[in-house]
Amino acid sequence: MSAQGREGLEVPLHRSLVEPMLLAGLPRTVALVLWTSVGAFAFGLHQIWLLPVGIAAHVAAAAATKADPHIFDIILLALKTQKRLDP
């Protein structure tokens, strides 16, 4: 048996099944939550100064996603876990 696996047992997978779904470099849910909240504050409450803050947050989150594509899944899992041990 070779290191690659057995001959003839490979299954081709489409790239979209393997890679996470990104929207402008961010996971889709993170990008939608970020830009919906920035848009609501910037245009709804006339806080235009939040647009550069949103762009900076987007660039930082995109850099984190480029380093580890599953970083936001890990953060969400860490926030959901129980903080203490019950006897």
PDB file of N, CA, C and O in Angstrom:
ATOM      1  N   MET A   1       0.837  -1.181   0.000  1.00  0.00           N
ATOM      2  CA  MET A   1       0.000   0.000   0.000  1.00  0.00           C
ATOM      3  C   MET A   1       0.884   1.247   0.000  1.00  0.00           C
ATOM      4  O   MET A   1       1.811   1.355   0.803  1.00  0.00           O
ATOM      5  N   SER A   2       0.605   2.154  -0.872  1.00  0.00           N
ATOM      6  CA  SER A   2       1.437   3.355  -0.999  1.00  0.00           C
ATOM      7  C   SER A   2       0.996   4.412   0.006  1.00  0.00           C
ATOM      8  O   SER A   2      -0.046   4.282   0.648  1.00  0.00           O
ATOM      9  N   ALA A   3       1.805   5.460   0.131  1.00  0.00           N
ATOM     10  CA  ALA A   3       1.492   6.554   1.048  1.00  0.00           C
ATOM     11  C   ALA A   3       0.292   7.366   0.569  1.00  0.00           C
ATOM     12  O   ALA A   3      -0.396   7.985   1.381  1.00  0.00           O
ATOM     13  N   GLN A   4       0.032   7.373  -0.728  1.00  0.00           N
ATOM     14  CA  GLN A   4      -1.083   8.134  -1.290  1.00  0.00           C
ATOM     15  C   GLN A   4      -2.422   7.429  -1.086  1.00  0.00           C
ATOM     16  O   GLN A   4      -3.464   8.082  -1.149  1.00  0.00           O
ATOM     17  N   GLY A   5      -2.428   6.157  -0.850  1.00  0.00           N
ATOM     18  CA  GLY A   5      -3.661   5.394  -0.716  1.00  0.00           C
ATOM     19  C   GLY A   5      -3.701   4.296  -1.763  1.00  0.00           C
ATOM     20  O   GLY A   5      -2.738   4.101  -2.505  1.00  0.00           O
ATOM     21  N   ARG A   6      -4.780   3.601  -1.821  1.00  0.00           N
ATOM     22  CA  ARG A   6      -4.904   2.512  -2.781  1.00  0.00           C
ATOM     23  C   ARG A   6      -5.220   3.063  -4.163  1.00  0.00           C
ATOM     24  O   ARG A   6      -5.891   4.084  -4.314  1.00  0.00           O
ATOM     25  N   GLU A   7      -4.727   2.371  -5.141  1.00  0.00           N
ATOM     26  CA  GLU A   7      -4.918   2.792  -6.528  1.00  0.00           C
ATOM     27  C   GLU A   7      -6.375   2.586  -6.930  1.00  0.00           C
ATOM     28  O   GLU A   7      -6.934   1.514  -6.697  1.00  0.00           O
ATOM     29  N   GLY A   8      -6.992   3.596  -7.527  1.00  0.00           N
ATOM     30  CA  GLY A   8      -8.354   3.487  -8.025  1.00  0.00           C
ATOM     31  C   GLY A   8      -9.423   3.838  -7.014  1.00  0.00           C
ATOM     32  O   GLY A   8     -10.605   3.781  -7.350  1.00  0.00           O
ATOM     33  N   LEU A   9      -9.070   4.196  -5.800  1.00  0.00           N
ATOM     34  CA  LEU A   9     -10.057   4.525  -4.779  1.00  0.00           C
ATOM     35  C   LEU A   9     -10.145   6.023  -4.507  1.00  0.00           C
ATOM     36  O   LEU A   9     -10.673   6.430  -3.473  1.00  0.00           O
ATOM     37  N   GLU A  10      -9.641   6.840  -5.411  1.00  0.00           N
ATOM     38  CA  GLU A  10      -9.713   8.278  -5.236  1.00  0.00           C
ATOM     39  C   GLU A  10     -11.073   8.786  -5.699  1.00  0.00           C
ATOM     40  O   GLU A  10     -11.639   8.289  -6.673  1.00  0.00           O
ATOM     41  N   VAL A  11     -11.582   9.772  -4.993  1.00  0.00           N
ATOM     42  CA  VAL A  11     -12.852  10.391  -5.374  1.00  0.00           C
ATOM     43  C   VAL A  11     -12.574  11.863  -5.631  1.00  0.00           C
ATOM     44  O   VAL A  11     -12.115  12.565  -4.730  1.00  0.00           O
ATOM     45  N   PRO A  12     -12.841  12.345  -6.837  1.00  0.00           N
ATOM     46  CA  PRO A  12     -12.607  13.771  -7.091  1.00  0.00           C
ATOM     47  C   PRO A  12     -13.664  14.617  -6.380  1.00  0.00           C
ATOM     48  O   PRO A  12     -14.859  14.337  -6.478  1.00  0.00           O
ATOM     49  N   LEU A  13     -13.225  15.643  -5.670  1.00  0.00           N
ATOM     50  CA  LEU A  13     -14.117  16.562  -4.983  1.00  0.00           C
ATOM     51  C   LEU A  13     -14.009  17.933  -5.629  1.00  0.00           C
ATOM     52  O   LEU A  13     -12.926  18.377  -6.008  1.00  0.00           O
ATOM     53  N   HIS A  14     -15.138  18.584  -5.744  1.00  0.00           N
ATOM     54  CA  HIS A  14     -15.131  19.941  -6.277  1.00  0.00           C
ATOM     55  C   HIS A  14     -14.520  20.872  -5.234  1.00  0.00           C
ATOM     56  O   HIS A  14     -14.641  20.634  -4.033  1.00  0.00           O
ATOM     57  N   ARG A  15     -13.879  21.906  -5.690  1.00  0.00           N
ATOM     58  CA  ARG A  15     -13.192  22.835  -4.800  1.00  0.00           C
ATOM     59  C   ARG A  15     -14.141  23.494  -3.811  1.00  0.00           C
ATOM     60  O   ARG A  15     -13.742  23.793  -2.685  1.00  0.00           O
ATOM     61  N   SER A  16     -15.390  23.726  -4.208  1.00  0.00           N
ATOM     62  CA  SER A  16     -16.347  24.395  -3.328  1.00  0.00           C
ATOM     63  C   SER A  16     -16.770  23.517  -2.153  1.00  0.00           C
ATOM     64  O   SER A  16     -17.291  24.032  -1.164  1.00  0.00           O
ATOM     65  N   LEU A  17     -16.558  22.209  -2.239  1.00  0.00           N
ATOM     66  CA  LEU A  17     -16.886  21.322  -1.135  1.00  0.00           C
ATOM     67  C   LEU A  17     -15.789  21.269  -0.085  1.00  0.00           C
ATOM     68  O   LEU A  17     -16.027  20.839   1.043  1.00  0.00           O
ATOM     69  N   VAL A  18     -14.606  21.697  -0.442  1.00  0.00           N
ATOM     70  CA  VAL A  18     -13.464  21.593   0.446  1.00  0.00           C
ATOM     71  C   VAL A  18     -13.130  22.934   1.099  1.00  0.00           C
ATOM     72  O   VAL A  18     -12.794  22.973   2.283  1.00  0.00           O
ATOM     73  N   GLU A  19     -13.216  24.013   0.360  1.00  0.00           N
ATOM     74  CA  GLU A  19     -12.838  25.322   0.868  1.00  0.00           C
ATOM     75  C   GLU A  19     -14.042  26.034   1.493  1.00  0.00           C
ATOM     76  O   GLU A  19     -15.173  25.844   1.045  1.00  0.00           O
ATOM     77  N   PRO A  20     -13.807  26.853   2.523  1.00  0.00           N
ATOM     78  CA  PRO A  20     -14.921  27.581   3.136  1.00  0.00           C
ATOM     79  C   PRO A  20     -15.462  28.658   2.188  1.00  0.00           C
ATOM     80  O   PRO A  20     -14.736  29.156   1.326  1.00  0.00           O
ATOM     81  N   MET A  21     -16.741  29.011   2.354  1.00  0.00           N
ATOM     82  CA  MET A  21     -17.377  30.016   1.508  1.00  0.00           C
ATOM     83  C   MET A  21     -17.000  31.404   2.030  1.00  0.00           C
ATOM     84  O   MET A  21     -17.371  31.778   3.143  1.00  0.00           O
ATOM     85  N   LEU A  22     -16.271  32.152   1.228  1.00  0.00           N
ATOM     86  CA  LEU A  22     -15.779  33.461   1.634  1.00  0.00           C
ATOM     87  C   LEU A  22     -16.472  34.561   0.842  1.00  0.00           C
ATOM     88  O   LEU A  22     -16.838  34.378  -0.320  1.00  0.00           O
ATOM     89  N   LEU A  23     -16.643  35.693   1.488  1.00  0.00           N
ATOM     90  CA  LEU A  23     -17.213  36.878   0.866  1.00  0.00           C
ATOM     91  C   LEU A  23     -16.225  38.013   1.119  1.00  0.00           C
ATOM     92  O   LEU A  23     -16.129  38.519   2.238  1.00  0.00           O
ATOM     93  N   ALA A  24     -15.496  38.411   0.088  1.00  0.00           N
ATOM     94  CA  ALA A  24     -14.457  39.445   0.179  1.00  0.00           C
ATOM     95  C   ALA A  24     -13.392  39.082   1.212  1.00  0.00           C
ATOM     96  O   ALA A  24     -12.914  39.946   1.947  1.00  0.00           O
ATOM     97  N   GLY A  25     -13.024  37.813   1.266  1.00  0.00           N
ATOM     98  CA  GLY A  25     -11.960  37.372   2.153  1.00  0.00           C
ATOM     99  C   GLY A  25     -12.404  36.969   3.535  1.00  0.00           C
ATOM    100  O   GLY A  25     -11.579  36.505   4.322  1.00  0.00           O
ATOM    101  N   LEU A  26     -13.674  37.124   3.867  1.00  0.00           N
ATOM    102  CA  LEU A  26     -14.207  36.747   5.175  1.00  0.00           C
ATOM    103  C   LEU A  26     -15.229  35.630   5.012  1.00  0.00           C
ATOM    104  O   LEU A  26     -15.829  35.478   3.948  1.00  0.00           O
ATOM    105  N   PRO A  27     -15.424  34.850   6.070  1.00  0.00           N
ATOM    106  CA  PRO A  27     -16.551  33.923   6.018  1.00  0.00           C
ATOM    107  C   PRO A  27     -17.855  34.699   5.822  1.00  0.00           C
ATOM    108  O   PRO A  27     -17.994  35.822   6.306  1.00  0.00           O
ATOM    109  N   ARG A  28     -18.792  34.102   5.120  1.00  0.00           N
ATOM    110  CA  ARG A  28     -19.997  34.810   4.702  1.00  0.00           C
ATOM    111  C   ARG A  28     -20.764  35.397   5.886  1.00  0.00           C
ATOM    112  O   ARG A  28     -21.199  36.547   5.821  1.00  0.00           O
ATOM    113  N   THR A  29     -20.938  34.637   6.959  1.00  0.00           N
ATOM    114  CA  THR A  29     -21.708  35.138   8.091  1.00  0.00           C
ATOM    115  C   THR A  29     -21.004  36.298   8.781  1.00  0.00           C
ATOM    116  O   THR A  29     -21.649  37.259   9.201  1.00  0.00           O
ATOM    117  N   VAL A  30     -19.683  36.211   8.898  1.00  0.00           N
ATOM    118  CA  VAL A  30     -18.919  37.289   9.545  1.00  0.00           C
ATOM    119  C   VAL A  30     -19.006  38.571   8.724  1.00  0.00           C
ATOM    120  O   VAL A  30     -19.194  39.654   9.277  1.00  0.00           O
ATOM    121  N   ALA A  31     -18.869  38.450   7.411  1.00  0.00           N
ATOM    122  CA  ALA A  31     -18.942  39.630   6.547  1.00  0.00           C
ATOM    123  C   ALA A  31     -20.328  40.257   6.589  1.00  0.00           C
ATOM    124  O   ALA A  31     -20.454  41.480   6.638  1.00  0.00           O
ATOM    125  N   LEU A  32     -21.365  39.433   6.571  1.00  0.00           N
ATOM    126  CA  LEU A  32     -22.727  39.985   6.603  1.00  0.00           C
ATOM    127  C   LEU A  32     -23.030  40.674   7.927  1.00  0.00           C
ATOM    128  O   LEU A  32     -23.630  41.748   7.939  1.00  0.00           O
ATOM    129  N   VAL A  33     -22.625  40.075   9.036  1.00  0.00           N
ATOM    130  CA  VAL A  33     -22.862  40.704  10.344  1.00  0.00           C
ATOM    131  C   VAL A  33     -22.060  41.994  10.467  1.00  0.00           C
ATOM    132  O   VAL A  33     -22.583  43.006  10.934  1.00  0.00           O
ATOM    133  N   LEU A  34     -20.795  41.966  10.052  1.00  0.00           N
ATOM    134  CA  LEU A  34     -19.945  43.155  10.147  1.00  0.00           C
ATOM    135  C   LEU A  34     -20.505  44.306   9.336  1.00  0.00           C
ATOM    136  O   LEU A  34     -20.681  45.406   9.861  1.00  0.00           O
ATOM    137  N   TRP A  35     -20.792  44.068   8.051  1.00  0.00           N
ATOM    138  CA  TRP A  35     -21.204  45.175   7.191  1.00  0.00           C
ATOM    139  C   TRP A  35     -22.659  45.582   7.397  1.00  0.00           C
ATOM    140  O   TRP A  35     -23.017  46.719   7.091  1.00  0.00           O
ATOM    141  N   THR A  36     -23.504  44.697   7.901  1.00  0.00           N
ATOM    142  CA  THR A  36     -24.861  45.106   8.250  1.00  0.00           C
ATOM    143  C   THR A  36     -24.846  46.030   9.456  1.00  0.00           C
ATOM    144  O   THR A  36     -25.549  47.041   9.477  1.00  0.00           O
ATOM    145  N   SER A  37     -24.049  45.688  10.458  1.00  0.00           N
ATOM    146  CA  SER A  37     -23.976  46.546  11.641  1.00  0.00           C
ATOM    147  C   SER A  37     -23.279  47.875  11.322  1.00  0.00           C
ATOM    148  O   SER A  37     -23.716  48.926  11.789  1.00  0.00           O
ATOM    149  N   VAL A  38     -22.206  47.835  10.536  1.00  0.00           N
ATOM    150  CA  VAL A  38     -21.531  49.085  10.163  1.00  0.00           C
ATOM    151  C   VAL A  38     -22.456  49.958   9.326  1.00  0.00           C
ATOM    152  O   VAL A  38     -22.508  51.172   9.521  1.00  0.00           O
ATOM    153  N   GLY A  39     -23.186  49.350   8.398  1.00  0.00           N
ATOM    154  CA  GLY A  39     -24.124  50.124   7.578  1.00  0.00           C
ATOM    155  C   GLY A  39     -25.258  50.711   8.393  1.00  0.00           C
ATOM    156  O   GLY A  39     -25.682  51.839   8.145  1.00  0.00           O
ATOM    157  N   ALA A  40     -25.754  49.955   9.364  1.00  0.00           N
ATOM    158  CA  ALA A  40     -26.840  50.471  10.202  1.00  0.00           C
ATOM    159  C   ALA A  40     -26.379  51.656  11.031  1.00  0.00           C
ATOM    160  O   ALA A  40     -27.087  52.658  11.125  1.00  0.00           O
ATOM    161  N   PHE A  41     -25.202  51.557  11.632  1.00  0.00           N
ATOM    162  CA  PHE A  41     -24.703  52.661  12.443  1.00  0.00           C
ATOM    163  C   PHE A  41     -24.265  53.845  11.587  1.00  0.00           C
ATOM    164  O   PHE A  41     -24.540  54.995  11.931  1.00  0.00           O
ATOM    165  N   ALA A  42     -23.591  53.572  10.483  1.00  0.00           N
ATOM    166  CA  ALA A  42     -23.035  54.656   9.669  1.00  0.00           C
ATOM    167  C   ALA A  42     -24.129  55.438   8.952  1.00  0.00           C
ATOM    168  O   ALA A  42     -24.108  56.668   8.949  1.00  0.00           O
ATOM    169  N   PHE A  43     -25.077  54.739   8.348  1.00  0.00           N
ATOM    170  CA  PHE A  43     -26.080  55.437   7.553  1.00  0.00           C
ATOM    171  C   PHE A  43     -27.373  55.685   8.316  1.00  0.00           C
ATOM    172  O   PHE A  43     -28.043  56.691   8.080  1.00  0.00           O
ATOM    173  N   GLY A  44     -27.731  54.797   9.219  1.00  0.00           N
ATOM    174  CA  GLY A  44     -28.961  54.978   9.985  1.00  0.00           C
ATOM    175  C   GLY A  44     -28.816  56.009  11.082  1.00  0.00           C
ATOM    176  O   GLY A  44     -29.717  56.819  11.303  1.00  0.00           O
ATOM    177  N   LEU A  45     -27.692  55.985  11.769  1.00  0.00           N
ATOM    178  CA  LEU A  45     -27.466  56.920  12.872  1.00  0.00           C
ATOM    179  C   LEU A  45     -26.529  58.065  12.486  1.00  0.00           C
ATOM    180  O   LEU A  45     -26.154  58.874  13.335  1.00  0.00           O
ATOM    181  N   HIS A  46     -26.156  58.135  11.222  1.00  0.00           N
ATOM    182  CA  HIS A  46     -25.295  59.193  10.678  1.00  0.00           C
ATOM    183  C   HIS A  46     -23.956  59.264  11.401  1.00  0.00           C
ATOM    184  O   HIS A  46     -23.439  60.347  11.676  1.00  0.00           O
ATOM    185  N   GLN A  47     -23.402  58.089  11.704  1.00  0.00           N
ATOM    186  CA  GLN A  47     -22.079  58.002  12.307  1.00  0.00           C
ATOM    187  C   GLN A  47     -21.089  57.571  11.219  1.00  0.00           C
ATOM    188  O   GLN A  47     -20.618  56.434  11.208  1.00  0.00           O
ATOM    189  N   ILE A  48     -20.787  58.487  10.319  1.00  0.00           N
ATOM    190  CA  ILE A  48     -19.968  58.172   9.151  1.00  0.00           C
ATOM    191  C   ILE A  48     -18.543  57.761   9.543  1.00  0.00           C
ATOM    192  O   ILE A  48     -17.866  57.078   8.774  1.00  0.00           O
ATOM    193  N   TRP A  49     -18.089  58.164  10.717  1.00  0.00           N
ATOM    194  CA  TRP A  49     -16.744  57.817  11.148  1.00  0.00           C
ATOM    195  C   TRP A  49     -16.578  56.306  11.335  1.00  0.00           C
ATOM    196  O   TRP A  49     -15.451  55.824  11.442  1.00  0.00           O
ATOM    197  N   LEU A  50     -17.681  55.552  11.376  1.00  0.00           N
ATOM    198  CA  LEU A  50     -17.585  54.109  11.535  1.00  0.00           C
ATOM    199  C   LEU A  50     -17.185  53.378  10.245  1.00  0.00           C
ATOM    200  O   LEU A  50     -16.789  52.214  10.300  1.00  0.00           O
ATOM    201  N   LEU A  51     -17.280  54.032   9.106  1.00  0.00           N
ATOM    202  CA  LEU A  51     -16.882  53.380   7.852  1.00  0.00           C
ATOM    203  C   LEU A  51     -15.397  53.007   7.839  1.00  0.00           C
ATOM    204  O   LEU A  51     -15.075  51.870   7.492  1.00  0.00           O
ATOM    205  N   PRO A  52     -14.473  53.914   8.202  1.00  0.00           N
ATOM    206  CA  PRO A  52     -13.064  53.494   8.268  1.00  0.00           C
ATOM    207  C   PRO A  52     -12.808  52.433   9.345  1.00  0.00           C
ATOM    208  O   PRO A  52     -11.934  51.582   9.182  1.00  0.00           O
ATOM    209  N   VAL A  53     -13.573  52.484  10.446  1.00  0.00           N
ATOM    210  CA  VAL A  53     -13.432  51.462  11.482  1.00  0.00           C
ATOM    211  C   VAL A  53     -13.882  50.107  10.933  1.00  0.00           C
ATOM    212  O   VAL A  53     -13.250  49.086  11.202  1.00  0.00           O
ATOM    213  N   GLY A  54     -14.969  50.100  10.166  1.00  0.00           N
ATOM    214  CA  GLY A  54     -15.443  48.867   9.552  1.00  0.00           C
ATOM    215  C   GLY A  54     -14.463  48.313   8.534  1.00  0.00           C
ATOM    216  O   GLY A  54     -14.265  47.101   8.452  1.00  0.00           O
ATOM    217  N   ILE A  55     -13.853  49.193   7.763  1.00  0.00           N
ATOM    218  CA  ILE A  55     -12.846  48.746   6.793  1.00  0.00           C
ATOM    219  C   ILE A  55     -11.633  48.161   7.505  1.00  0.00           C
ATOM    220  O   ILE A  55     -11.088  47.145   7.075  1.00  0.00           O
ATOM    221  N   ALA A  56     -11.207  48.802   8.598  1.00  0.00           N
ATOM    222  CA  ALA A  56     -10.074  48.282   9.363  1.00  0.00           C
ATOM    223  C   ALA A  56     -10.417  46.926   9.994  1.00  0.00           C
ATOM    224  O   ALA A  56      -9.583  46.020  10.010  1.00  0.00           O
ATOM    225  N   ALA A  57     -11.631  46.789  10.507  1.00  0.00           N
ATOM    226  CA  ALA A  57     -12.059  45.507  11.081  1.00  0.00           C
ATOM    227  C   ALA A  57     -12.120  44.434  10.001  1.00  0.00           C
ATOM    228  O   ALA A  57     -11.773  43.279  10.247  1.00  0.00           O
ATOM    229  N   HIS A  58     -12.560  44.815   8.804  1.00  0.00           N
ATOM    230  CA  HIS A  58     -12.633  43.862   7.701  1.00  0.00           C
ATOM    231  C   HIS A  58     -11.233  43.398   7.298  1.00  0.00           C
ATOM    232  O   HIS A  58     -11.015  42.208   7.068  1.00  0.00           O
ATOM    233  N   VAL A  59     -10.295  44.322   7.212  1.00  0.00           N
ATOM    234  CA  VAL A  59      -8.923  43.961   6.837  1.00  0.00           C
ATOM    235  C   VAL A  59      -8.290  43.062   7.900  1.00  0.00           C
ATOM    236  O   VAL A  59      -7.599  42.098   7.571  1.00  0.00           O
ATOM    237  N   ALA A  60      -8.529  43.381   9.179  1.00  0.00           N
ATOM    238  CA  ALA A  60      -7.970  42.547  10.255  1.00  0.00           C
ATOM    239  C   ALA A  60      -8.588  41.153  10.251  1.00  0.00           C
ATOM    240  O   ALA A  60      -7.882  40.160  10.426  1.00  0.00           O
ATOM    241  N   ALA A  61      -9.892  41.075  10.052  1.00  0.00           N
ATOM    242  CA  ALA A  61     -10.559  39.773  10.019  1.00  0.00           C
ATOM    243  C   ALA A  61     -10.146  38.977   8.787  1.00  0.00           C
ATOM    244  O   ALA A  61     -10.019  37.755   8.855  1.00  0.00           O
ATOM    245  N   ALA A  62      -9.934  39.654   7.664  1.00  0.00           N
ATOM    246  CA  ALA A  62      -9.484  38.957   6.456  1.00  0.00           C
ATOM    247  C   ALA A  62      -8.068  38.409   6.635  1.00  0.00           C
ATOM    248  O   ALA A  62      -7.756  37.328   6.135  1.00  0.00           O
ATOM    249  N   ALA A  63      -7.215  39.143   7.340  1.00  0.00           N
ATOM    250  CA  ALA A  63      -5.862  38.647   7.611  1.00  0.00           C
ATOM    251  C   ALA A  63      -5.912  37.436   8.535  1.00  0.00           C
ATOM    252  O   ALA A  63      -5.158  36.481   8.348  1.00  0.00           O
ATOM    253  N   ALA A  64      -6.798  37.468   9.533  1.00  0.00           N
ATOM    254  CA  ALA A  64      -6.949  36.317  10.429  1.00  0.00           C
ATOM    255  C   ALA A  64      -7.500  35.114   9.670  1.00  0.00           C
ATOM    256  O   ALA A  64      -7.084  33.981   9.914  1.00  0.00           O
ATOM    257  N   THR A  65      -8.434  35.356   8.751  1.00  0.00           N
ATOM    258  CA  THR A  65      -9.004  34.266   7.953  1.00  0.00           C
ATOM    259  C   THR A  65      -7.976  33.693   6.996  1.00  0.00           C
ATOM    260  O   THR A  65      -7.980  32.490   6.733  1.00  0.00           O
ATOM    261  N   LYS A  66      -7.101  34.531   6.476  1.00  0.00           N
ATOM    262  CA  LYS A  66      -6.068  34.038   5.563  1.00  0.00           C
ATOM    263  C   LYS A  66      -5.066  33.152   6.314  1.00  0.00           C
ATOM    264  O   LYS A  66      -4.551  32.180   5.761  1.00  0.00           O
ATOM    265  N   ALA A  67      -4.796  33.495   7.573  1.00  0.00           N
ATOM    266  CA  ALA A  67      -3.873  32.688   8.373  1.00  0.00           C
ATOM    267  C   ALA A  67      -4.509  31.354   8.765  1.00  0.00           C
ATOM    268  O   ALA A  67      -3.847  30.317   8.727  1.00  0.00           O
ATOM    269  N   ASP A  68      -5.797  31.375   9.144  1.00  0.00           N
ATOM    270  CA  ASP A  68      -6.517  30.154   9.522  1.00  0.00           C
ATOM    271  C   ASP A  68      -7.965  30.306   9.073  1.00  0.00           C
ATOM    272  O   ASP A  68      -8.704  31.094   9.665  1.00  0.00           O
ATOM    273  N   PRO A  69      -8.391  29.578   8.048  1.00  0.00           N
ATOM    274  CA  PRO A  69      -9.742  29.756   7.515  1.00  0.00           C
ATOM    275  C   PRO A  69     -10.859  29.413   8.499  1.00  0.00           C
ATOM    276  O   PRO A  69     -12.001  29.827   8.300  1.00  0.00           O
ATOM    277  N   HIS A  70     -10.550  28.669   9.551  1.00  0.00           N
ATOM    278  CA  HIS A  70     -11.584  28.247  10.507  1.00  0.00           C
ATOM    279  C   HIS A  70     -11.498  29.012  11.822  1.00  0.00           C
ATOM    280  O   HIS A  70     -12.027  28.538  12.827  1.00  0.00           O
ATOM    281  N   ILE A  71     -10.856  30.170  11.855  1.00  0.00           N
ATOM    282  CA  ILE A  71     -10.649  30.913  13.091  1.00  0.00           C
ATOM    283  C   ILE A  71     -11.969  31.356  13.711  1.00  0.00           C
ATOM    284  O   ILE A  71     -12.103  31.329  14.935  1.00  0.00           O
ATOM    285  N   PHE A  72     -12.934  31.758  12.916  1.00  0.00           N
ATOM    286  CA  PHE A  72     -14.189  32.236  13.479  1.00  0.00           C
ATOM    287  C   PHE A  72     -15.055  31.090  13.972  1.00  0.00           C
ATOM    288  O   PHE A  72     -15.852  31.279  14.891  1.00  0.00           O
ATOM    289  N   ASP A  73     -14.920  29.909  13.387  1.00  0.00           N
ATOM    290  CA  ASP A  73     -15.598  28.730  13.925  1.00  0.00           C
ATOM    291  C   ASP A  73     -15.033  28.367  15.291  1.00  0.00           C
ATOM    292  O   ASP A  73     -15.778  27.980  16.192  1.00  0.00           O
ATOM    293  N   ILE A  74     -13.720  28.489  15.446  1.00  0.00           N
ATOM    294  CA  ILE A  74     -13.064  28.187  16.711  1.00  0.00           C
ATOM    295  C   ILE A  74     -13.468  29.207  17.773  1.00  0.00           C
ATOM    296  O   ILE A  74     -13.718  28.837  18.921  1.00  0.00           O
ATOM    297  N   ILE A  75     -13.535  30.481  17.405  1.00  0.00           N
ATOM    298  CA  ILE A  75     -13.939  31.520  18.355  1.00  0.00           C
ATOM    299  C   ILE A  75     -15.383  31.305  18.788  1.00  0.00           C
ATOM    300  O   ILE A  75     -15.692  31.431  19.973  1.00  0.00           O
ATOM    301  N   LEU A  76     -16.264  30.985  17.862  1.00  0.00           N
ATOM    302  CA  LEU A  76     -17.657  30.730  18.189  1.00  0.00           C
ATOM    303  C   LEU A  76     -17.790  29.515  19.100  1.00  0.00           C
ATOM    304  O   LEU A  76     -18.590  29.537  20.036  1.00  0.00           O
ATOM    305  N   LEU A  77     -17.032  28.464  18.848  1.00  0.00           N
ATOM    306  CA  LEU A  77     -17.059  27.277  19.687  1.00  0.00           C
ATOM    307  C   LEU A  77     -16.551  27.595  21.094  1.00  0.00           C
ATOM    308  O   LEU A  77     -17.104  27.099  22.076  1.00  0.00           O
ATOM    309  N   ALA A  78     -15.503  28.417  21.198  1.00  0.00           N
ATOM    310  CA  ALA A  78     -14.961  28.799  22.502  1.00  0.00           C
ATOM    311  C   ALA A  78     -15.961  29.652  23.289  1.00  0.00           C
ATOM    312  O   ALA A  78     -16.026  29.555  24.514  1.00  0.00           O
ATOM    313  N   LEU A  79     -16.736  30.483  22.596  1.00  0.00           N
ATOM    314  CA  LEU A  79     -17.733  31.290  23.287  1.00  0.00           C
ATOM    315  C   LEU A  79     -18.926  30.467  23.760  1.00  0.00           C
ATOM    316  O   LEU A  79     -19.576  30.825  24.742  1.00  0.00           O
ATOM    317  N   LYS A  80     -19.219  29.367  23.066  1.00  0.00           N
ATOM    318  CA  LYS A  80     -20.359  28.523  23.427  1.00  0.00           C
ATOM    319  C   LYS A  80     -20.052  27.526  24.538  1.00  0.00           C
ATOM    320  O   LYS A  80     -20.974  27.048  25.199  1.00  0.00           O
ATOM    321  N   THR A  81     -18.790  27.205  24.757  1.00  0.00           N
ATOM    322  CA  THR A  81     -18.458  26.179  25.738  1.00  0.00           C
ATOM    323  C   THR A  81     -18.705  26.680  27.152  1.00  0.00           C
ATOM    324  O   THR A  81     -18.721  27.881  27.419  1.00  0.00           O
ATOM    325  N   GLN A  82     -18.895  25.727  28.041  1.00  0.00           N
ATOM    326  CA  GLN A  82     -19.160  26.048  29.432  1.00  0.00           C
ATOM    327  C   GLN A  82     -17.891  26.595  30.078  1.00  0.00           C
ATOM    328  O   GLN A  82     -16.797  26.075  29.856  1.00  0.00           O
ATOM    329  N   LYS A  83     -18.045  27.634  30.867  1.00  0.00           N
ATOM    330  CA  LYS A  83     -16.889  28.306  31.446  1.00  0.00           C
ATOM    331  C   LYS A  83     -16.369  27.638  32.725  1.00  0.00           C
ATOM    332  O   LYS A  83     -15.236  27.896  33.130  1.00  0.00           O
ATOM    333  N   ARG A  84     -17.164  26.799  33.354  1.00  0.00           N
ATOM    334  CA  ARG A  84     -16.722  26.153  34.580  1.00  0.00           C
ATOM    335  C   ARG A  84     -17.122  24.689  34.542  1.00  0.00           C
ATOM    336  O   ARG A  84     -17.950  24.276  33.730  1.00  0.00           O
ATOM    337  N   LEU A  85     -16.530  23.924  35.419  1.00  0.00           N
ATOM    338  CA  LEU A  85     -16.835  22.505  35.486  1.00  0.00           C
ATOM    339  C   LEU A  85     -17.842  22.254  36.602  1.00  0.00           C
ATOM    340  O   LEU A  85     -17.667  22.740  37.719  1.00  0.00           O
ATOM    341  N   ASP A  86     -18.880  21.510  36.309  1.00  0.00           N
ATOM    342  CA  ASP A  86     -19.855  21.135  37.327  1.00  0.00           C
ATOM    343  C   ASP A  86     -19.468  19.793  37.920  1.00  0.00           C
ATOM    344  O   ASP A  86     -19.015  18.902  37.202  1.00  0.00           O
ATOM    345  N   PRO A  87     -19.645  19.639  39.252  1.00  0.00           N
ATOM    346  CA  PRO A  87     -19.283  18.344  39.867  1.00  0.00           C
ATOM    347  C   PRO A  87     -20.236  17.240  39.451  1.00  0.00           C
ATOM    348  O   PRO A  87     -20.077  16.095  39.875  1.00  0.00           O
TER     349      PRO A  87
END
